[in-house]
């Protein structure tokens, strides 16, 4: 029993971190957010990547899917997609975990 408690105490619960992107994000901002995501993955967390639509952007949902695919392409060395893209209200989200 004691050993089990010790191992439970030392192993950290893997959290689900979240990173939100607007559709019109600049390339510099995108790089910074991707760096942060890589840091989360290196710590062993899962990351939910969320793209939010504002106003009329909802009429062009395909832009969000294009962006998700671009992000997955940029992260393919570090991450593997765990949950396929899904729309929930005004958000499009995927979950990635480290390789």
TAKANOR-V253618 format. One record per backbone hydrogen bond with DSSP energy under -1.0 kcal/mol. CO is the residue of the C=O (numbers start at 0). NH is the residue of the N-H. Records with the same first field share a line. If there is no record, write none. Layout:
# TAKANOR-V253618
CO=NH  NH
This chain:
# TAKANOR-V253618
0=4
1=5
2=6
3=7
4=8
5=9
6=10
14=45
16=47
18=49
20=51
25=29
26=30
27=31
28=32
29=33
30=34
31=35
32=36
33=37
34=38
35=39
36=40
37=41
38=42
39=44
40=43
45=16
46=95
47=18
48=93
49=20
50=91
53=56
54=57
55=58
56=59
59=62
60=64
61=65
62=66
63=67
64=68
65=69
66=70
67=71
68=72
69=73
70=74
74=77  78
77=98
79=96
82=94
85=92
87=90
89=52
90=87
91=50
92=85
93=48
94=81  82
95=46
96=79
